[in-house]
C-alpha cells in the first residue's frame, strides 16, 4: 500500500507532519497556562507602580500647598488643629455646642471677620469636632506649633504609623509570596494617600486595628485588647471589632478592650466636666441624624444613595440596606474563620457606619492583609485577589467621582455613582460563601482551622 498521505488543497501533507503539529500545539498549552499568571502579576505590578508614582506626586504637591490654606475646604486637619488649640488652652469643654446652636464650616464668611487664630479655632471646632476630647488632648502639643509646622509634623507621624503597619504586614506574611505585592498595593492605594492629604488620624487607627488583630492571631489577647481599645478615639470603629471578639469568645481580649477603651473615652470628660459629655452625646445624635439626610462624602450606604440622586434617600431604604449587610457578616462570623471574620468585620463597619468618610476606607488595607494571610485553595486565592483588585479599582473610581472637578473645588452635591460601595458589599457576600465552597471541596465542616494562639 502506498505511504499514507493527507491532501490539503493541492499540497500533500504526511500524517507524521500532522501529528507533529498537533503535539506542538499541545505543548504550547502548558506553557501558556504557566505564562498567564506571570503576565497577570506583571500587569498588577505595573498598575501599582503607575498609580503609586501618580499618587505620591499628588500627595507631596497637596502637602506643600495645604499649609498655606488653613481654612480650605479640602483640609480636615483644620478641625483637629482647632480642637487641639482648645484643649491646649484648657477649653476642651467648648468643643461641643448646645442643641440648636449654629456651627460654621470651613470657608464660611464669618472667618473673614477676625484675624485672631484662636478666635477662628473656636469658631471652627465648636459644632464641627466629631471626636471625644481624648483625641484633642492627645493632639494638643501640635497646637503649640504654627499650623504649617503642625501639619507637616503630623504628616510625618502618619507616615511613621503607615511604615509600622507595613512592617507588621511583612513580619506576619513571612513565607507568603504575595506579600510584596500587597505592600505595593497599600503604598499605591489612593485612599491611603487621601488620609495623608487630609491630615486625618486614620493611619494611627489603621495601625491599631491591624496590630490588634495580628496580636490576637499570635495568641496575645491582652495586647490585642489594648491595641483595639485605641479605636475608641473614633468610637464608631470600635463597635464591630468588639462584637467580633465577643462572638469568638475572646474574653481576655474583649475585657481588656472594654476596660481600656472605657478609660480612654470617659476619663478626659473628668477634665472637661461631665456637662461636656452630655453635650457630646447630644451633638453626635444630631450629627448622625444629619448624616442620614446628607452625606455626599460617605462611601457607606447613606452616601451611596445620596450621591446617586444628589438628594436624601429614604431612611427606611438606608437602614434596610444596613440590615441586609448584617446577613453575610453574621454568616462569616458563624463560620468561625478568623481571617474571613476579621476582614468581613472591617468591610461591614465601613458599610454600616453613617459617618464613613471616603478616606476612612483606607481601613480596607487591614482587610486585604487578612485575606492575603489566609491559607486558601488556589481557586479561592485567585478569587480573593480578584476581589482585592476590584476594591482597589473601585476606590479610584469612587474617589474621582467625589472629588469632582478638583481637590480644592469639589462639587459636593453633583450626582455620581460610587462603585466602591457595591463592590464592598459583593466582597462581603463572597467572604460569606467561601467557607461553604471549602466544605464542598473538602467534604468537611465549613470551619477553617484557627491560626496559632486563636481559639475556634
C-alpha positions as CSV (number, residue, x, y, z in Angstrom):
1,X,0.0,0.0,0.0
2,X,1.4,3.4,-0.9
3,X,2.5,5.6,2.0
4,X,-0.4,7.4,3.6
5,X,-0.8,11.0,2.7
6,X,-3.4,13.6,3.5
7,X,-4.1,16.3,1.0
8,X,-4.6,19.9,2.0
9,X,-5.7,21.7,-1.2
10,X,-3.0,20.8,-3.8
11,X,-0.2,20.2,-1.2
12,X,0.3,16.7,0.1
13,X,0.8,16.6,3.8
14,X,2.1,13.5,5.6
15,X,0.3,12.1,8.6
16,X,3.5,12.4,10.6
17,X,3.6,16.1,9.9
18,X,0.1,16.5,11.1
19,X,0.8,14.5,14.3
20,X,3.9,16.6,14.9
21,X,2.0,19.8,14.5
22,X,-0.7,18.6,17.0
23,X,2.0,17.8,19.5
24,X,3.5,21.2,19.1
25,X,0.1,22.9,19.7
26,X,-0.5,20.7,22.8
27,X,3.0,21.6,24.1
28,X,2.1,25.2,23.9
29,X,-0.9,24.8,26.2
30,X,1.0,24.2,29.5
31,X,3.5,27.0,28.6
32,X,0.6,29.4,28.0
33,X,-1.1,28.3,31.3
34,X,2.1,28.9,33.2
35,X,2.7,32.2,31.5
36,X,-0.8,33.7,32.1
37,X,-0.4,34.1,35.9
38,X,3.0,35.7,35.4
39,X,1.6,38.2,32.9
40,X,-1.3,39.0,35.3
41,X,1.2,39.6,38.2
42,X,3.3,41.8,35.9
43,X,0.2,43.8,34.9
44,X,-0.8,44.3,38.5
45,X,2.8,45.4,39.4
46,X,2.7,47.9,36.5
47,X,-0.7,49.2,37.8
48,X,0.6,49.6,41.3
49,X,3.8,51.3,40.1
50,X,2.0,53.8,37.9
51,X,-0.7,54.6,40.5
52,X,2.0,54.8,43.2
53,X,4.0,57.3,41.3
54,X,0.9,59.4,40.4
55,X,-0.5,59.4,44.0
56,X,2.9,60.1,45.5
57,X,3.3,63.2,43.3
58,X,-0.2,64.4,44.0
59,X,0.3,63.9,47.8
60,X,3.5,65.8,48.1
61,X,2.0,68.6,45.9
62,X,-1.0,68.9,48.2
63,X,1.0,68.8,51.4
64,X,3.2,71.6,50.1
65,X,0.1,73.7,49.1
66,X,-2.3,73.0,52.0
67,X,-0.3,74.6,54.8
68,X,-1.0,78.0,53.2
69,X,-4.7,77.3,53.1
70,X,-5.5,76.9,56.7
71,X,-9.3,77.1,56.2
72,X,-9.6,75.5,52.8
73,X,-12.5,73.0,52.5
74,X,-10.0,70.3,51.4
75,X,-8.2,70.1,54.8
76,X,-9.6,68.1,57.6
77,X,-6.6,68.7,59.8
78,X,-8.1,72.2,60.4
79,X,-10.7,70.7,62.7
80,X,-8.2,68.6,64.6
81,X,-5.8,71.5,65.0
82,X,-8.6,73.8,66.2
83,X,-9.7,71.1,68.7
84,X,-6.1,70.7,69.9
85,X,-5.9,74.5,70.4
86,X,-9.0,74.5,72.7
87,X,-7.5,71.5,74.6
88,X,-4.2,73.3,74.9
89,X,-5.9,76.4,76.4
90,X,-7.9,74.4,78.8
91,X,-11.2,74.9,77.0
92,X,-11.9,71.5,75.6
93,X,-15.4,71.6,77.2
94,X,-16.3,74.2,74.5
95,X,-15.7,71.7,71.7
96,X,-19.4,70.6,71.6
97,X,-22.3,73.1,71.0
98,X,-25.6,73.2,72.8
99,X,-28.6,71.7,70.9
100,X,-29.6,74.0,68.1
101,X,-26.5,76.2,68.3
102,X,-25.3,77.2,64.9
103,X,-21.9,76.0,63.6
104,X,-19.7,77.3,60.9
105,X,-17.9,75.1,58.4
106,X,-14.6,75.9,56.8
107,X,-14.9,78.7,54.2
108,X,-17.8,80.4,55.9
109,X,-17.7,84.2,55.5
110,X,-17.6,84.6,59.3
111,X,-14.0,83.6,59.4
112,X,-13.2,86.8,57.5
113,X,-14.4,88.9,60.4
114,X,-11.4,88.2,62.6
115,X,-7.7,87.8,62.1
116,X,-7.2,86.1,65.5
117,X,-6.2,82.5,65.1
118,X,-7.6,81.3,68.4
119,X,-11.0,83.0,67.7
120,X,-11.1,81.2,64.4
121,X,-10.2,77.9,66.1
122,X,-13.2,78.3,68.5
123,X,-15.5,79.1,65.6
124,X,-14.3,76.1,63.6
125,X,-14.1,73.5,66.4
126,X,-17.4,74.2,68.1
127,X,-20.0,72.1,66.3
128,X,-17.6,70.5,63.8
129,X,-15.5,68.3,66.1
130,X,-16.9,64.8,66.0
131,X,-14.4,63.1,68.3
132,X,-14.3,62.6,72.0
133,X,-12.0,65.0,73.9
134,X,-9.3,62.3,74.3
135,X,-8.1,63.0,70.7
136,X,-8.0,66.7,71.3
137,X,-5.8,66.2,74.4
138,X,-3.5,63.8,72.5
139,X,-3.1,66.3,69.7
140,X,-2.8,69.4,72.0
141,X,1.1,69.5,71.7
142,X,0.7,70.1,68.0
143,X,-1.3,73.3,68.7
144,X,1.9,74.8,70.2
145,X,3.3,74.9,66.7
146,X,2.2,77.1,63.7
147,X,-0.4,75.4,61.5
148,X,2.1,74.7,58.7
149,X,4.7,73.0,61.0
150,X,1.9,71.1,62.9
151,X,0.5,69.7,59.7
152,X,3.9,68.6,58.4
153,X,4.8,67.0,61.8
154,X,1.5,65.2,61.9
155,X,2.0,64.0,58.3
156,X,5.5,62.7,59.2
157,X,4.0,60.8,62.2
158,X,1.2,59.4,60.0
159,X,3.9,58.1,57.6
160,X,5.6,56.5,60.5
161,X,2.3,54.8,61.5
162,X,1.9,53.6,57.9
163,X,5.5,52.3,58.0
164,X,4.8,50.5,61.2
165,X,1.7,48.8,59.7
166,X,3.7,47.7,56.6
167,X,6.4,46.3,58.9
168,X,3.7,44.3,60.7
169,X,2.4,43.1,57.4
170,X,5.8,42.0,56.3
171,X,6.6,40.2,59.5
172,X,3.2,38.4,59.6
173,X,3.5,37.4,56.0
174,X,6.9,35.7,56.0
175,X,6.6,32.8,53.6
176,X,3.6,34.3,51.7
177,X,4.8,35.1,48.2
178,X,2.1,37.7,47.6
179,X,3.3,39.9,50.5
180,X,5.5,42.2,48.3
181,X,2.5,42.6,46.0
182,X,0.3,43.5,49.0
183,X,2.8,46.1,50.3
184,X,3.0,47.7,46.8
185,X,-0.8,47.8,46.6
186,X,-1.1,49.5,50.0
187,X,1.6,52.1,49.1
188,X,-0.3,52.9,45.9
189,X,-3.8,52.8,47.4
190,X,-5.4,56.1,46.7
191,X,-7.3,56.3,49.9
192,X,-4.1,55.9,51.9
193,X,-2.8,59.0,50.2
194,X,-6.1,60.7,50.8
195,X,-5.6,60.2,54.6
196,X,-2.2,61.9,54.3
197,X,-3.5,64.8,52.3
198,X,-6.5,65.4,54.7
199,X,-4.3,65.2,57.8
200,X,-6.6,62.7,59.4
201,X,-5.6,60.3,62.2
202,X,-6.8,57.2,60.3
203,X,-3.2,55.9,59.9
204,X,-2.9,55.5,63.7
205,X,-6.2,53.7,63.9
206,X,-5.2,51.6,60.9
207,X,-2.0,50.5,62.8
208,X,-4.1,49.9,66.0
209,X,-6.7,47.8,64.1
210,X,-4.1,45.8,62.2
211,X,-1.8,45.4,65.1
212,X,-4.7,44.3,67.4
213,X,-5.9,41.6,65.0
214,X,-2.4,40.3,64.4
215,X,-1.7,40.2,68.1
216,X,-4.9,38.1,68.5
217,X,-3.7,35.8,65.7
218,X,-0.4,35.2,67.6
219,X,-2.1,34.4,70.9
220,X,-1.6,37.7,72.8
221,X,-5.1,38.7,73.8
222,X,-4.2,41.4,76.3
223,X,-2.0,43.2,73.7
224,X,-4.8,42.7,71.2
225,X,-7.3,44.3,73.5
226,X,-5.1,47.3,74.3
227,X,-4.4,48.0,70.6
228,X,-8.1,47.7,69.6
229,X,-9.1,50.0,72.5
230,X,-7.4,52.9,70.6
231,X,-10.4,52.7,68.2
232,X,-12.4,54.4,71.0
233,X,-10.7,57.6,69.7
234,X,-13.3,57.3,66.8
235,X,-16.0,55.3,68.7
236,X,-17.9,54.1,65.6
237,X,-14.9,52.0,64.6
238,X,-14.8,50.2,68.0
239,X,-18.2,48.6,67.9
240,X,-17.9,45.8,65.4
241,X,-14.4,44.7,66.3
242,X,-15.6,44.4,69.9
243,X,-18.6,42.3,68.7
244,X,-16.1,40.2,66.7
245,X,-14.2,39.4,69.9
246,X,-17.5,38.6,71.6
247,X,-18.8,36.1,69.1
248,X,-15.4,34.4,69.0
249,X,-15.3,34.1,72.8
250,X,-12.1,36.0,73.1
251,X,-12.9,37.0,76.7
252,X,-9.4,38.3,77.8
253,X,-9.1,40.5,74.7
254,X,-12.6,41.7,75.0
255,X,-12.3,42.5,78.7
256,X,-9.0,44.4,78.1
257,X,-10.5,46.3,75.2
258,X,-13.6,47.2,77.2
259,X,-11.7,48.5,80.2
260,X,-9.0,50.4,78.3
261,X,-11.5,51.9,75.8
262,X,-13.8,53.0,78.6
263,X,-11.0,54.7,80.4
264,X,-9.7,56.3,77.2
265,X,-13.2,57.6,76.3
266,X,-14.6,58.7,79.7
267,X,-11.6,59.9,81.8
268,X,-10.9,63.0,79.6
269,X,-14.5,64.1,80.4
270,X,-13.5,64.5,84.0
271,X,-11.2,67.3,82.8
272,X,-13.8,68.9,80.7
273,X,-16.7,68.5,83.2
274,X,-19.5,66.0,82.8
275,X,-21.6,68.6,81.2
276,X,-19.4,68.3,78.1
277,X,-20.3,64.5,78.0
278,X,-24.0,65.4,77.8
279,X,-23.3,68.0,75.1
280,X,-21.1,65.5,73.2
281,X,-23.8,62.7,73.2
282,X,-26.5,65.2,72.1
283,X,-24.2,66.6,69.3
284,X,-23.4,63.1,68.0
285,X,-27.1,62.1,67.9
286,X,-27.9,65.2,65.9
287,X,-24.9,64.7,63.6
288,X,-25.9,61.1,62.9
289,X,-29.4,62.2,62.0
290,X,-27.9,64.8,59.6
291,X,-25.7,62.1,58.1
292,X,-28.8,60.1,57.2
293,X,-30.1,63.1,55.2
294,X,-27.0,64.4,53.5
295,X,-23.7,62.5,53.2
296,X,-22.2,63.1,49.7
297,X,-18.7,62.5,51.1
298,X,-19.5,59.0,52.5
299,X,-19.0,55.7,50.7
300,X,-21.3,53.9,53.1
301,X,-25.0,53.2,52.1
302,X,-26.3,56.6,53.1
303,X,-23.6,58.3,51.0
304,X,-24.1,55.9,48.1
305,X,-27.8,56.6,47.9
306,X,-27.5,60.3,48.4
307,X,-24.8,60.8,45.7
308,X,-26.7,58.6,43.3
309,X,-29.6,61.1,43.0
310,X,-28.0,64.2,44.5
311,X,-30.6,64.2,47.3
312,X,-31.5,62.5,50.5
313,X,-32.8,58.9,50.3
314,X,-35.5,57.3,52.4
315,X,-34.2,56.4,55.9
316,X,-36.1,53.1,55.6
317,X,-34.1,52.2,52.5
318,X,-30.8,53.1,54.1
319,X,-31.5,51.1,57.3
320,X,-32.9,48.3,55.2
321,X,-29.6,48.0,53.3
322,X,-27.7,48.1,56.5
323,X,-29.8,45.2,57.8
324,X,-29.1,43.2,54.6
325,X,-25.4,43.9,55.1
326,X,-25.6,42.2,58.5
327,X,-26.6,38.9,57.0
328,X,-23.4,38.0,55.2
329,X,-21.4,39.3,58.2
330,X,-23.3,37.0,60.6
331,X,-22.7,34.1,58.2
332,X,-18.9,34.8,58.2
333,X,-18.8,35.1,61.9
334,X,-20.7,31.8,62.3
335,X,-18.1,30.0,60.2
336,X,-15.5,31.0,62.9
337,X,-12.9,31.6,60.2
338,X,-10.5,34.1,61.8
339,X,-9.2,35.7,58.7
340,X,-12.5,36.0,56.9
341,X,-14.2,37.1,60.1
342,X,-11.7,39.9,60.7
343,X,-11.8,41.1,57.0
344,X,-15.7,40.9,56.9
345,X,-15.8,42.9,60.2
346,X,-13.8,45.7,58.6
347,X,-15.8,45.8,55.4
348,X,-19.1,45.7,57.2
349,X,-18.1,48.5,59.7
350,X,-17.3,50.7,56.7
351,X,-20.7,50.0,55.0
352,X,-22.7,50.3,58.2
353,X,-21.3,53.5,59.7
354,X,-23.3,56.6,59.0
355,X,-20.1,58.7,59.2
356,X,-17.9,56.6,56.9
357,X,-16.0,59.3,55.0
358,X,-14.1,58.4,51.9
359,X,-10.6,58.4,53.4
360,X,-11.8,56.2,56.3
361,X,-11.9,53.4,53.7
362,X,-8.1,53.1,53.9
363,X,-9.1,50.5,56.6
364,X,-9.5,48.2,53.7
365,X,-5.7,47.7,53.8
366,X,-6.2,45.7,57.0
367,X,-8.9,43.5,55.3
368,X,-6.5,43.0,52.4
369,X,-3.8,41.8,54.8
370,X,-6.1,39.3,56.5
371,X,-7.3,37.9,53.1
372,X,-3.7,37.6,51.9
373,X,-2.6,35.8,55.1
374,X,-5.5,33.3,55.0
375,X,-4.4,29.8,53.8
376,X,-6.6,29.0,50.8
377,X,-7.0,26.7,47.9
378,X,-5.6,28.1,44.6
379,X,-9.1,28.9,43.1
380,X,-10.2,30.8,46.3
381,X,-6.8,32.6,46.4
382,X,-7.3,33.8,42.8
383,X,-10.8,34.9,43.6
384,X,-9.5,36.8,46.7
385,X,-7.0,38.7,44.6
386,X,-9.7,39.5,42.1
387,X,-11.9,40.9,44.9
388,X,-9.0,43.0,46.2
389,X,-8.2,44.4,42.8
390,X,-11.9,45.2,42.3
391,X,-11.9,47.1,45.6
392,X,-8.7,48.9,44.6
393,X,-10.0,50.0,41.2
394,X,-13.5,50.9,42.6
395,X,-11.9,53.1,45.2
396,X,-10.2,55.1,42.5
397,X,-13.4,55.5,40.5
398,X,-15.5,56.5,43.5
399,X,-12.9,59.0,44.8
400,X,-12.7,60.6,41.3
401,X,-16.5,60.8,41.3
402,X,-16.5,62.5,44.7
403,X,-13.6,65.0,44.2
404,X,-15.0,66.5,41.0
405,X,-13.8,68.7,39.4
406,X,-10.7,69.0,41.6
407,X,-9.4,68.8,45.1
408,X,-10.0,72.4,46.0
409,X,-13.2,72.9,44.0
410,X,-15.4,70.0,44.9
411,X,-18.9,69.8,43.6
412,X,-20.3,68.0,46.7
413,X,-23.9,67.9,45.5
414,X,-23.2,66.6,42.0
415,X,-25.0,63.2,41.4
416,X,-22.5,60.4,40.8
417,X,-22.0,56.7,41.2
418,X,-19.9,55.1,43.9
419,X,-18.9,51.7,42.7
420,X,-16.8,51.0,45.9
421,X,-20.0,50.6,48.0
422,X,-21.4,47.9,45.8
423,X,-18.1,46.1,45.3
424,X,-17.5,46.1,49.1
425,X,-20.9,44.5,49.6
426,X,-20.2,41.9,46.9
427,X,-16.8,41.2,48.7
428,X,-18.8,40.7,51.9
429,X,-21.1,38.2,50.2
430,X,-18.1,36.4,48.7
431,X,-16.5,36.0,52.1
432,X,-19.7,34.5,53.4
433,X,-19.7,32.0,50.6
434,X,-16.0,30.9,50.9
435,X,-16.5,28.6,53.9
436,X,-19.3,26.7,52.1
437,X,-17.1,26.3,49.0
438,X,-14.3,25.0,51.2
439,X,-16.7,22.5,52.8
440,X,-17.9,21.3,49.4
441,X,-14.4,20.9,48.2
442,X,-13.1,19.1,51.3
443,X,-16.2,17.2,52.3
444,X,-15.7,18.6,55.8
445,X,-17.5,21.2,58.0
446,X,-17.1,24.8,56.8
447,X,-14.8,25.7,59.7
448,X,-11.4,27.0,58.9
449,X,-8.6,26.0,61.2
450,X,-7.8,28.7,63.7
451,X,-4.4,30.3,63.5
452,X,-1.9,29.6,66.3
453,X,-3.0,31.1,69.5
454,X,-6.5,31.8,68.4
455,X,-9.4,29.6,69.7
456,X,-12.1,28.3,67.4
